Amino acid sequence: MLKNPEQTKNEIVQWIRDYFEKNGPKCDAVIGISGGKDSSVTAALLAEALGKDRVVGVMMPNGIQSDISDSQEIVSLLGIRNVTVNIKAGVDGLSGAIEEALADSNVGIRELSRDSMINMPPRIRMSTLYAIAQALPNGGRVANTCNRSEDYIGYSTKYGDAAGDFSPLSNLLVHEVIQLGEVLGVPERLTRKAPSDGLSGMTDEDKIGFTYAVLDHYVLTGECEDEEIRKKIDRMHALNLHKLQLMPAFELKDHQQES
């Protein structure tokens, strides 16, 4: 638990201000709004740090999104500028084009896998955020909304929701994000609702096979009563570390170059 959520909130707000002062003094912040705790809390932090007029919330349903009213509620509550971009045509167009090409190729597959289809919308959403950010008169910086719990097990899409220019929540566990939401006045039903990727039809906890409470406790203490869950957390952490690290690059040695 955060010892002083109010102080932590103030420090993150100042950190955001410092980031923009160095990396775009006139830029706006662009954030994807899902209506869940992470995007809601991040949007609230941005509004306090920069002012509501410098925050652009982007809602990106893939066809019909049953809980889009939650996204609309938070942008209305914060009074930030917002736009809704339905990405269904983009998802359908790209997946269709790829499968059409695969059918006539020698790659050895004829259709995209379930994981390919699940991860395509997050990547298209991130492309959408950067397109909007670059179109703004003063430019924009895209907020990453991942938290420490998700990052620890790699529960994110590489170059999708794992991307961004700055990350206010990446060192906060799920229960700590909820604490910040309380301080910021984010409606409890948004910070406490069962998180979901909105793509697979399952909650995050159903999909990963354990609760965030169990994960947070393990990350903080190294303790987990269920040995199988502990092994699963360790396995997910090891397999997905590449999502948090810079792209490996071959290092040219001095003896390989002429001066």
Backbone as CSV, one residue per row, in Angstrom:
resi,resn,N_x,N_y,N_z,CA_x,CA_y,CA_z,C_x,C_y,C_z
1,MET,0.841,-1.195,0.000,0.000,0.000,0.000,0.879,1.248,0.000
2,LEU,0.413,2.295,-0.663,1.123,3.570,-0.624,0.974,4.173,0.764
3,LYS,2.089,4.633,1.341,2.039,5.231,2.671,1.269,6.544,2.650
4,ASN,1.469,7.320,1.581,0.827,8.629,1.474,0.375,8.836,0.026
5,PRO,-0.811,8.339,-0.327,-1.279,8.443,-1.712,-1.335,9.871,-2.240
6,GLU,-1.687,10.809,-1.390,-1.756,12.211,-1.812,-0.384,12.713,-2.235
7,GLN,0.632,12.381,-1.438,1.994,12.798,-1.775,2.462,12.134,-3.069
8,THR,2.169,10.838,-3.211,2.555,10.134,-4.440,1.886,10.763,-5.653
9,LYS,0.607,11.089,-5.510,-0.118,11.748,-6.602,0.557,13.054,-6.978
10,ASN,0.909,13.860,-5.979,1.552,15.151,-6.249,2.909,14.977,-6.927
11,GLU,3.642,13.934,-6.530,4.952,13.694,-7.126,4.822,13.246,-8.583
12,ILE,3.814,12.429,-8.887,3.599,12.015,-10.276,3.174,13.201,-11.129
13,VAL,2.312,14.043,-10.590,1.877,15.244,-11.303,3.083,16.116,-11.655
14,GLN,3.992,16.302,-10.694,5.184,17.110,-10.960,6.097,16.407,-11.964
15,TRP,6.189,15.084,-11.874,7.002,14.319,-12.820,6.476,14.498,-14.240
16,ILE,5.170,14.490,-14.410,4.566,14.710,-15.731,4.908,16.109,-16.237
17,ARG,4.791,17.098,-15.377,5.123,18.475,-15.770,6.577,18.579,-16.193
18,ASP,7.462,17.945,-15.440,8.886,17.976,-15.767,9.152,17.294,-17.104
19,TYR,8.466,16.180,-17.342,8.647,15.461,-18.607,8.280,16.362,-19.783
20,PHE,7.135,17.010,-19.695,6.692,17.843,-20.811,7.552,19.090,-20.954
21,GLU,8.056,19.606,-19.867,8.929,20.776,-19.950,10.188,20.442,-20.750
22,LYS,10.665,19.208,-20.620,11.878,18.796,-21.319,11.592,18.229,-22.705
23,ASN,10.431,17.645,-22.881,10.165,16.877,-24.099,8.995,17.388,-24.930
24,GLY,8.617,18.614,-24.704,7.511,19.185,-25.475,6.726,20.188,-24.656
25,PRO,7.324,21.355,-24.357,6.678,22.341,-23.489,5.290,22.777,-23.941
26,LYS,5.024,22.722,-25.244,3.723,23.146,-25.750,2.861,21.970,-26.205
27,CYS,3.405,20.776,-26.109,2.690,19.592,-26.596,1.482,19.251,-25.725
28,ASP,0.534,18.567,-26.337,-0.598,18.017,-25.602,-0.296,16.567,-25.245
29,ALA,-1.020,16.069,-24.259,-0.937,14.649,-23.908,-2.083,13.924,-24.595
30,VAL,-1.770,12.801,-25.220,-2.783,11.996,-25.904,-2.875,10.653,-25.189
31,ILE,-4.090,10.238,-24.865,-4.268,9.011,-24.097,-5.466,8.228,-24.594
32,GLY,-5.287,6.916,-24.721,-6.402,6.047,-25.050,-7.262,5.835,-23.816
33,ILE,-8.550,6.024,-23.952,-9.477,5.914,-22.819,-10.308,4.647,-22.969
34,SER,-10.080,3.693,-22.065,-10.832,2.439,-22.112,-11.989,2.424,-21.121
35,GLY,-11.926,3.314,-20.127,-12.940,3.318,-19.082,-12.551,2.485,-17.879
36,GLY,-11.346,1.904,-17.907,-10.841,1.145,-16.769,-10.019,2.011,-15.847
37,LYS,-9.493,1.396,-14.793,-8.792,2.165,-13.764,-7.523,2.824,-14.285
38,ASP,-6.750,2.115,-15.099,-5.447,2.640,-15.508,-5.579,3.880,-16.388
39,SER,-6.413,3.803,-17.415,-6.566,4.965,-18.294,-7.299,6.094,-17.577
40,SER,-8.242,5.761,-16.700,-8.983,6.797,-15.975,-8.075,7.548,-15.013
41,VAL,-7.263,6.807,-14.274,-6.345,7.433,-13.312,-5.270,8.230,-14.048
42,THR,-4.734,7.681,-15.120,-3.719,8.405,-15.883,-4.294,9.690,-16.470
43,ALA,-5.500,9.622,-17.003,-6.132,10.815,-17.572,-6.335,11.884,-16.497
44,ALA,-6.721,11.455,-15.306,-6.919,12.407,-14.213,-5.596,13.055,-13.807
45,LEU,-4.533,12.274,-13.788,-3.206,12.817,-13.472,-2.775,13.830,-14.524
46,LEU,-3.017,13.508,-15.794,-2.639,14.414,-16.883,-3.414,15.721,-16.806
47,ALA,-4.707,15.626,-16.516,-5.532,16.829,-16.433,-5.061,17.747,-15.318
48,GLU,-4.665,17.148,-14.183,-4.169,17.966,-13.077,-2.793,18.545,-13.396
49,ALA,-1.960,17.772,-14.056,-0.594,18.215,-14.334,-0.533,19.287,-15.414
50,LEU,-1.318,19.118,-16.468,-1.201,19.988,-17.636,-2.387,20.916,-17.841
51,GLY,-3.498,20.627,-17.178,-4.733,21.363,-17.445,-5.563,20.589,-18.452
52,LYS,-6.871,20.637,-18.298,-7.741,19.805,-19.142,-7.628,20.135,-20.633
53,ASP,-7.262,21.364,-20.964,-7.190,21.760,-22.374,-5.987,21.167,-23.102
54,ARG,-5.052,20.595,-22.354,-3.868,19.996,-22.994,-3.918,18.470,-22.986
55,VAL,-5.085,17.920,-22.716,-5.243,16.461,-22.706,-6.283,16.056,-23.742
56,VAL,-5.929,15.105,-24.579,-6.844,14.585,-25.592,-7.094,13.103,-25.313
57,GLY,-8.332,12.780,-24.983,-8.706,11.388,-24.745,-9.261,10.771,-26.010
58,VAL,-8.793,9.569,-26.329,-9.232,8.903,-27.561,-9.909,7.583,-27.204
59,MET,-11.179,7.474,-27.553,-11.920,6.235,-27.346,-11.890,5.447,-28.645
60,MET,-11.550,4.162,-28.554,-11.313,3.376,-29.765,-12.030,2.033,-29.704
61,PRO,-13.354,2.033,-29.795,-14.076,0.753,-29.809,-13.763,-0.032,-31.073
62,ASN,-13.825,-1.340,-30.954,-13.666,-2.216,-32.116,-15.055,-2.755,-32.442
63,GLY,-15.814,-1.949,-33.179,-17.218,-2.274,-33.405,-18.047,-1.733,-32.262
64,ILE,-18.808,-2.600,-31.607,-19.639,-2.193,-30.477,-18.903,-2.495,-29.173
65,GLN,-18.742,-1.479,-28.328,-18.105,-1.644,-27.023,-19.169,-1.441,-25.951
66,SER,-19.512,-2.505,-25.250,-20.641,-2.469,-24.321,-20.450,-1.491,-23.175
67,ASP,-19.198,-1.244,-22.777,-18.961,-0.362,-21.637,-18.374,0.992,-22.037
68,ILE,-18.625,1.412,-23.284,-18.040,2.683,-23.721,-18.584,3.861,-22.921
69,SER,-19.728,3.684,-22.274,-20.268,4.752,-21.435,-19.324,5.076,-20.283
70,ASP,-18.510,4.085,-19.845,-17.519,4.341,-18.798,-16.439,5.286,-19.307
71,SER,-16.016,5.081,-20.544,-15.027,5.977,-21.150,-15.597,7.384,-21.287
72,GLN,-16.826,7.464,-21.729,-17.483,8.758,-21.908,-17.652,9.471,-20.567
73,GLU,-17.878,8.693,-19.517,-18.051,9.278,-18.192,-16.782,9.956,-17.700
74,ILE,-15.632,9.312,-17.889,-14.398,9.884,-17.357,-13.958,11.115,-18.145
75,VAL,-14.130,11.110,-19.478,-13.739,12.303,-20.242,-14.673,13.470,-19.917
76,SER,-15.927,13.156,-19.650,-16.878,14.205,-19.272,-16.559,14.742,-17.887
77,LEU,-16.254,13.844,-16.960,-15.921,14.245,-15.592,-14.691,15.151,-15.567
78,LEU,-13.686,14.803,-16.361,-12.438,15.573,-16.384,-12.535,16.806,-17.274
79,GLY,-13.501,16.816,-18.181,-13.666,17.951,-19.092,-12.586,18.039,-20.154
80,ILE,-11.984,16.895,-20.497,-10.904,16.917,-21.484,-11.465,16.789,-22.899
81,ARG,-10.704,17.287,-23.863,-11.080,17.102,-25.270,-11.060,15.613,-25.583
82,ASN,-11.925,15.180,-26.482,-11.969,13.751,-26.760,-12.513,13.480,-28.155
83,VAL,-12.190,12.307,-28.657,-12.665,11.885,-29.969,-12.855,10.373,-29.922
84,THR,-13.826,9.880,-30.665,-14.064,8.447,-30.753,-13.712,7.967,-32.155
85,VAL,-12.815,6.997,-32.225,-12.400,6.412,-33.499,-12.736,4.927,-33.450
86,ASN,-13.703,4.508,-34.248,-14.034,3.085,-34.283,-13.026,2.377,-35.191
87,ILE,-12.269,1.451,-34.614,-11.171,0.830,-35.357,-11.586,-0.437,-36.101
88,LYS,-12.855,-0.783,-36.075,-13.287,-2.058,-36.666,-12.925,-2.168,-38.146
89,ALA,-13.145,-1.101,-38.901,-12.829,-1.155,-40.333,-11.341,-1.389,-40.541
90,GLY,-10.518,-0.772,-39.708,-9.072,-0.961,-39.816,-8.655,-2.382,-39.472
91,VAL,-9.221,-2.922,-38.397,-8.907,-4.294,-37.983,-9.344,-5.285,-39.058
92,ASP,-10.582,-5.119,-39.523,-11.101,-6.034,-40.548,-10.315,-5.922,-41.854
93,GLY,-9.982,-4.683,-42.227,-9.251,-4.476,-43.476,-7.865,-5.080,-43.438
94,LEU,-7.145,-4.853,-42.329,-5.781,-5.366,-42.228,-5.772,-6.885,-42.117
95,SER,-6.626,-7.439,-41.259,-6.644,-8.891,-41.102,-7.061,-9.565,-42.409
96,GLY,-8.019,-8.961,-43.098,-8.445,-9.522,-44.377,-7.350,-9.479,-45.415
97,ALA,-6.631,-8.380,-45.469,-5.543,-8.242,-46.438,-4.424,-9.244,-46.161
98,ILE,-4.106,-9.438,-44.875,-3.042,-10.385,-44.524,-3.449,-11.811,-44.894
99,GLU,-4.683,-12.191,-44.533,-5.114,-13.557,-44.815,-5.245,-13.815,-46.313
100,GLU,-5.644,-12.790,-47.050,-5.709,-12.937,-48.509,-4.315,-13.170,-49.082
101,ALA,-3.335,-12.435,-48.546,-1.959,-12.604,-49.017,-1.395,-13.963,-48.607
102,LEU,-1.700,-14.400,-47.402,-1.198,-15.685,-46.926,-1.725,-16.843,-47.774
103,ALA,-2.971,-16.719,-48.209,-3.580,-17.788,-48.998,-2.831,-18.037,-50.299
104,ASP,-2.143,-17.029,-50.819,-1.405,-17.154,-52.084,0.101,-17.188,-51.877
105,SER,0.519,-17.428,-50.621,1.953,-17.376,-50.317,2.512,-18.770,-50.072
106,ASN,3.839,-18.817,-49.903,4.505,-20.075,-49.559,4.988,-20.063,-48.113
107,VAL,4.335,-19.229,-47.277,4.732,-19.095,-45.870,4.396,-20.359,-45.088
108,GLY,3.355,-21.039,-45.493,2.991,-22.273,-44.805,1.794,-22.144,-43.888
109,ILE,1.186,-20.947,-43.818,-0.043,-20.754,-43.048,-1.059,-20.062,-43.946
110,ARG,-2.328,-20.263,-43.633,-3.382,-19.699,-44.463,-4.242,-18.686,-43.721
111,GLU,-4.078,-18.631,-42.400,-4.882,-17.676,-41.634,-4.134,-17.244,-40.384
112,LEU,-4.552,-16.125,-39.823,-3.937,-15.605,-38.604,-4.386,-16.421,-37.399
113,SER,-3.520,-16.494,-36.392,-3.853,-17.229,-35.172,-4.772,-16.390,-34.286
114,ARG,-5.341,-17.031,-33.275,-6.197,-16.318,-32.315,-5.408,-15.207,-31.620
115,ASP,-4.165,-15.503,-31.226,-3.344,-14.478,-30.572,-3.062,-13.313,-31.515
116,SER,-2.841,-13.618,-32.794,-2.624,-12.547,-33.774,-3.835,-11.624,-33.825
117,MET,-5.016,-12.209,-33.823,-6.243,-11.431,-33.911,-6.509,-10.642,-32.636
118,ILE,-6.148,-11.215,-31.474,-6.351,-10.525,-30.203,-5.406,-9.335,-30.069
119,ASN,-4.183,-9.477,-30.575,-3.174,-8.421,-30.411,-3.199,-7.371,-31.515
120,MET,-3.898,-7.629,-32.598,-3.948,-6.649,-33.676,-4.660,-5.355,-33.265
121,PRO,-5.833,-5.405,-32.622,-6.501,-4.160,-32.227,-5.661,-3.251,-31.324
122,PRO,-4.954,-3.767,-30.297,-4.112,-2.873,-29.502,-3.040,-2.163,-30.323
123,ARG,-2.497,-2.853,-31.315,-1.464,-2.232,-32.146,-2.066,-1.172,-33.066
124,ILE,-3.262,-1.436,-33.552,-3.940,-0.431,-34.374,-4.345,0.758,-33.504
125,ARG,-4.732,0.494,-32.267,-5.070,1.587,-31.350,-3.862,2.477,-31.096
126,MET,-2.691,1.871,-30.914,-1.501,2.684,-30.668,-1.142,3.495,-31.906
127,SER,-1.296,2.926,-33.080,-1.066,3.681,-34.315,-2.024,4.865,-34.413
128,THR,-3.251,4.642,-33.964,-4.252,5.712,-33.972,-3.849,6.850,-33.042
129,LEU,-3.369,6.504,-31.856,-2.952,7.538,-30.897,-1.804,8.373,-31.460
130,TYR,-0.831,7.717,-32.086,0.308,8.468,-32.632,-0.105,9.303,-33.838
131,ALA,-1.055,8.803,-34.628,-1.535,9.595,-35.760,-2.197,10.880,-35.281
132,ILE,-3.010,10.762,-34.241,-3.674,11.947,-33.687,-2.657,12.878,-33.043
133,ALA,-1.693,12.300,-32.303,-0.675,13.124,-31.641,0.116,13.950,-32.656
134,GLN,0.470,13.342,-33.777,1.262,14.058,-34.785,0.440,15.082,-35.553
135,ALA,-0.879,14.929,-35.524,-1.744,15.864,-36.251,-2.083,17.110,-35.433
136,LEU,-1.853,17.079,-34.122,-2.169,18.228,-33.273,-1.259,19.405,-33.622
137,PRO,-1.776,20.625,-33.581,-0.993,21.809,-33.972,0.349,21.928,-33.249
138,ASN,0.367,21.614,-31.956,1.601,21.703,-31.180,2.248,20.342,-30.944
139,GLY,1.735,19.331,-31.624,2.257,17.986,-31.421,1.693,17.365,-30.156
140,GLY,1.928,16.085,-29.996,1.431,15.386,-28.819,2.397,14.328,-28.340
141,ARG,2.271,13.970,-27.081,3.045,12.880,-26.495,2.036,11.847,-25.994
142,VAL,2.270,10.586,-26.347,1.317,9.529,-26.043,1.609,8.911,-24.680
143,ALA,0.587,8.853,-23.843,0.727,8.280,-22.508,0.606,6.763,-22.548
144,ASN,1.538,6.093,-21.904,1.420,4.666,-21.655,0.651,4.498,-20.342
145,THR,-0.285,3.545,-20.298,-1.123,3.409,-19.105,-0.912,2.086,-18.373
146,CYS,0.157,1.345,-18.700,0.408,0.070,-18.027,0.831,0.291,-16.575
147,ASN,0.492,-0.660,-15.726,0.931,-0.597,-14.333,1.988,-1.666,-14.060
148,ARG,2.579,-1.614,-12.884,3.690,-2.519,-12.539,3.251,-3.981,-12.506
149,SER,2.037,-4.234,-12.043,1.552,-5.620,-11.961,1.478,-6.237,-13.345
150,GLU,0.862,-5.515,-14.289,0.763,-6.009,-15.666,2.147,-6.177,-16.281
151,ASP,3.002,-5.184,-16.064,4.343,-5.243,-16.650,5.133,-6.440,-16.125
152,TYR,4.940,-6.765,-14.846,5.729,-7.840,-14.232,5.498,-9.172,-14.933
153,ILE,4.257,-9.417,-15.356,3.957,-10.689,-16.030,3.831,-10.522,-17.544
154,GLY,4.090,-9.317,-18.022,4.037,-9.088,-19.462,2.637,-9.109,-20.023
155,TYR,1.655,-8.704,-19.206,0.274,-8.728,-19.681,-0.024,-7.447,-20.447
156,SER,0.515,-7.390,-21.631,0.321,-6.241,-22.508,0.731,-6.679,-23.915
157,THR,0.388,-5.864,-24.891,0.735,-6.167,-26.279,1.943,-5.347,-26.692
158,LYS,2.997,-6.021,-27.099,4.206,-5.328,-27.539,3.887,-4.453,-28.745
159,TYR,4.293,-3.197,-28.668,3.998,-2.174,-29.673,2.502,-1.852,-29.746
160,GLY,1.753,-2.336,-28.765,0.348,-1.958,-28.617,0.219,-1.129,-27.356
161,ASP,-0.527,-1.621,-26.363,-0.673,-0.854,-25.130,0.613,-0.789,-24.320
162,ALA,1.624,-1.603,-24.673,2.909,-1.521,-23.976,3.750,-0.347,-24.468
163,ALA,3.333,0.308,-25.542,4.101,1.417,-26.117,3.679,2.751,-25.495
164,GLY,4.319,3.810,-25.927,4.016,5.146,-25.427,5.279,5.967,-25.262
165,ASP,5.103,7.235,-24.933,6.241,8.139,-24.760,6.637,8.322,-23.293
166,PHE,5.680,8.178,-22.401,5.961,8.325,-20.968,4.947,7.493,-20.194
167,SER,5.345,7.014,-19.018,4.532,6.036,-18.298,4.376,6.418,-16.826
168,PRO,3.304,7.088,-16.464,3.113,7.528,-15.080,2.875,6.413,-14.069
169,LEU,2.330,5.267,-14.511,1.903,4.225,-13.571,2.790,2.987,-13.557
170,SER,3.860,2.966,-14.326,4.611,1.726,-14.522,5.298,1.218,-13.255
171,ASN,5.410,2.041,-12.223,6.007,1.591,-10.971,4.982,1.458,-9.849
172,LEU,3.706,1.440,-10.223,2.643,1.277,-9.238,1.903,-0.037,-9.473
173,LEU,1.691,-0.798,-8.411,0.916,-2.023,-8.491,-0.571,-1.697,-8.597
174,VAL,-1.374,-2.699,-8.952,-2.799,-2.477,-9.181,-3.475,-1.825,-7.979
175,HIS,-3.227,-2.347,-6.770,-3.912,-1.780,-5.598,-3.456,-0.348,-5.322
176,GLU,-2.243,-0.005,-5.745,-1.752,1.363,-5.558,-2.383,2.314,-6.570
177,VAL,-2.642,1.823,-7.782,-3.356,2.630,-8.775,-4.758,2.959,-8.253
178,ILE,-5.391,1.973,-7.626,-6.722,2.193,-7.056,-6.662,3.263,-5.965
179,GLN,-5.614,3.234,-5.141,-5.442,4.267,-4.119,-5.348,5.654,-4.751
180,LEU,-4.582,5.773,-5.829,-4.450,7.059,-6.512,-5.800,7.513,-7.052
181,GLY,-6.564,6.570,-7.597,-7.885,6.905,-8.109,-8.779,7.500,-7.049
182,GLU,-8.686,6.980,-5.844,-9.484,7.513,-4.740,-9.091,8.949,-4.429
183,VAL,-7.790,9.215,-4.417,-7.302,10.573,-4.136,-7.723,11.547,-5.233
184,LEU,-7.727,11.068,-6.465,-8.043,11.918,-7.618,-9.542,12.096,-7.843
185,GLY,-10.348,11.345,-7.107,-11.792,11.463,-7.264,-12.358,10.710,-8.452
186,VAL,-11.618,9.714,-8.935,-12.126,8.874,-10.018,-13.231,7.987,-9.449
187,PRO,-14.374,7.884,-10.101,-15.475,7.067,-9.588,-15.017,5.651,-9.241
188,GLU,-15.440,5.174,-8.074,-15.005,3.870,-7.589,-15.404,2.732,-8.532
189,ARG,-16.529,2.884,-9.196,-16.966,1.798,-10.071,-16.039,1.650,-11.279
190,LEU,-15.274,2.704,-11.591,-14.287,2.600,-12.665,-12.980,2.000,-12.165
191,THR,-12.561,2.387,-10.966,-11.297,1.869,-10.442,-11.431,0.445,-9.914
192,ARG,-12.653,0.057,-9.563,-12.856,-1.269,-8.965,-13.459,-2.300,-9.922
193,LYS,-13.856,-1.871,-11.113,-14.505,-2.838,-12.003,-13.495,-3.861,-12.502
194,ALA,-13.991,-5.060,-12.791,-13.113,-6.145,-13.235,-12.408,-5.744,-14.518
195,PRO,-11.078,-5.709,-14.502,-10.346,-5.311,-15.714,-10.475,-6.344,-16.808
196,SER,-10.540,-5.859,-18.051,-10.667,-6.740,-19.209,-9.966,-6.097,-20.383
197,ASP,-9.430,-6.943,-21.286,-8.774,-6.391,-22.475,-9.788,-5.936,-23.514
198,GLY,-11.075,-6.263,-23.289,-12.110,-5.840,-24.219,-12.033,-6.536,-25.565
199,LEU,-11.226,-7.588,-25.640,-10.979,-8.248,-26.919,-11.287,-9.743,-26.871
200,SER,-10.902,-10.391,-25.769,-11.010,-11.845,-25.682,-12.327,-12.312,-25.082
201,GLY,-13.107,-11.383,-24.509,-14.348,-11.763,-23.861,-14.165,-12.286,-22.449
202,MET,-12.950,-12.157,-21.909,-12.651,-12.620,-20.550,-12.096,-11.472,-19.719
203,THR,-12.248,-11.563,-18.389,-11.589,-10.599,-17.523,-10.099,-10.916,-17.512
204,ASP,-9.296,-9.928,-17.123,-7.853,-10.151,-17.047,-7.525,-11.307,-16.102
205,GLU,-8.185,-11.318,-14.943,-7.865,-12.329,-13.943,-8.269,-13.727,-14.405
206,ASP,-9.389,-13.831,-15.129,-9.775,-15.123,-15.699,-8.740,-15.588,-16.716
207,LYS,-8.251,-14.641,-17.478,-7.333,-14.982,-18.557,-5.962,-15.416,-18.030
208,ILE,-5.447,-14.717,-17.006,-4.110,-15.052,-16.503,-4.145,-16.182,-15.470
209,GLY,-5.318,-16.429,-14.864,-5.443,-17.565,-13.964,-5.152,-17.294,-12.512
210,PHE,-5.041,-16.036,-12.116,-4.872,-15.670,-10.715,-5.289,-14.213,-10.548
211,THR,-5.481,-13.792,-9.307,-5.951,-12.432,-9.054,-4.781,-11.454,-8.972
212,TYR,-5.088,-10.197,-9.197,-4.052,-9.179,-9.059,-3.634,-9.030,-7.598
213,ALA,-4.525,-9.339,-6.675,-4.166,-9.286,-5.254,-3.060,-10.294,-4.953
214,VAL,-3.192,-11.499,-5.490,-2.161,-12.523,-5.315,-0.862,-12.081,-5.987
215,LEU,-0.976,-11.535,-7.191,0.215,-11.080,-7.924,0.918,-9.948,-7.188
216,ASP,0.152,-8.950,-6.748,0.744,-7.815,-6.039,1.482,-8.275,-4.785
217,HIS,0.860,-9.185,-4.043,1.486,-9.689,-2.812,2.799,-10.398,-3.138
218,TYR,2.816,-11.161,-4.220,4.030,-11.888,-4.597,5.135,-10.925,-5.038
219,VAL,4.771,-9.918,-5.821,5.761,-8.948,-6.289,6.388,-8.210,-5.103
220,LEU,5.575,-7.889,-4.112,6.054,-7.126,-2.954,6.849,-7.971,-1.961
221,THR,6.431,-9.229,-1.758,6.997,-10.042,-0.678,7.735,-11.293,-1.140
222,GLY,7.481,-11.722,-2.378,8.048,-12.987,-2.833,7.299,-14.186,-2.296
223,GLU,6.146,-13.947,-1.676,5.357,-15.023,-1.073,4.136,-15.348,-1.916
224,CYS,3.875,-16.640,-2.083,2.675,-17.099,-2.789,2.310,-18.469,-2.236
225,GLU,1.127,-18.596,-1.670,0.718,-19.844,-1.028,0.556,-20.981,-2.034
226,ASP,0.102,-20.668,-3.222,-0.125,-21.690,-4.243,1.131,-21.848,-5.088
227,GLU,1.779,-22.994,-4.986,3.043,-23.225,-5.678,2.882,-23.183,-7.189
228,GLU,1.762,-23.698,-7.703,1.537,-23.694,-9.143,1.374,-22.277,-9.676
229,ILE,0.680,-21.426,-8.908,0.521,-20.028,-9.315,1.869,-19.313,-9.273
230,ARG,2.665,-19.602,-8.240,3.992,-18.980,-8.160,4.825,-19.337,-9.382
231,LYS,4.790,-20.612,-9.775,5.545,-21.046,-10.941,5.034,-20.352,-12.202
232,LYS,3.724,-20.193,-12.290,3.146,-19.549,-13.465,3.553,-18.083,-13.539
233,ILE,3.535,-17.389,-12.405,3.946,-15.984,-12.377,5.419,-15.866,-12.796
234,ASP,6.262,-16.728,-12.238,7.691,-16.695,-12.583,7.904,-16.968,-14.075
235,ARG,7.144,-17.915,-14.603,7.283,-18.268,-16.014,6.856,-17.100,-16.915
236,MET,5.731,-16.483,-16.594,5.246,-15.348,-17.383,6.230,-14.192,-17.312
237,HIS,6.799,-13.962,-16.121,7.768,-12.875,-15.948,8.997,-13.107,-16.832
238,ALA,9.510,-14.333,-16.809,10.718,-14.633,-17.581,10.458,-14.555,-19.082
239,LEU,9.321,-15.078,-19.514,9.013,-15.117,-20.938,8.754,-13.737,-21.523
240,ASN,8.300,-12.809,-20.706,7.858,-11.514,-21.229,8.758,-10.341,-20.882
241,LEU,9.923,-10.626,-20.314,10.849,-9.536,-19.991,11.227,-8.718,-21.222
242,HIS,11.233,-9.351,-22.386,11.623,-8.652,-23.616,10.711,-7.458,-23.900
243,LYS,9.495,-7.465,-23.356,8.567,-6.356,-23.600,8.998,-5.087,-22.861
244,LEU,9.810,-5.241,-21.824,10.221,-4.105,-21.004,11.627,-3.611,-21.335
245,GLN,12.332,-4.367,-22.136,13.726,-4.031,-22.414,13.879,-3.371,-23.776
246,LEU,14.924,-2.558,-23.907,15.222,-1.963,-25.197,15.543,-3.051,-26.202
247,MET,15.252,-2.791,-27.455,15.548,-3.749,-28.514,17.049,-4.054,-28.533
248,PRO,17.430,-5.330,-28.469,18.857,-5.671,-28.531,19.457,-5.192,-29.852
249,ALA,20.658,-4.689,-29.779,21.340,-4.197,-30.977,22.759,-4.749,-31.013
250,PHE,23.169,-5.220,-32.179,24.531,-5.706,-32.335,25.507,-4.563,-32.101
251,GLU,26.518,-4.825,-31.289,27.501,-3.797,-30.972,28.758,-3.999,-31.814
252,LEU,29.069,-3.022,-32.628,30.237,-3.096,-33.493,31.498,-2.832,-32.672
253,LYS,32.455,-3.746,-32.720,33.685,-3.614,-31.949,34.688,-2.727,-32.702
254,ASP,35.605,-2.156,-31.941,36.602,-1.252,-32.531,37.398,-1.935,-33.646
255,HIS,37.708,-3.226,-33.460,38.543,-3.909,-34.440,37.793,-4.165,-35.763
256,GLN,36.493,-3.923,-35.773,35.710,-4.189,-36.978,35.522,-2.941,-37.837
257,GLN,36.056,-1.818,-37.386,35.856,-0.566,-38.114,37.184,0.120,-38.358
258,GLU,37.287,0.714,-39.514,38.489,1.521,-39.805,38.248,2.937,-39.319
259,SER,39.284,3.574,-38.861,39.144,4.955,-38.371,39.216,5.929,-39.557
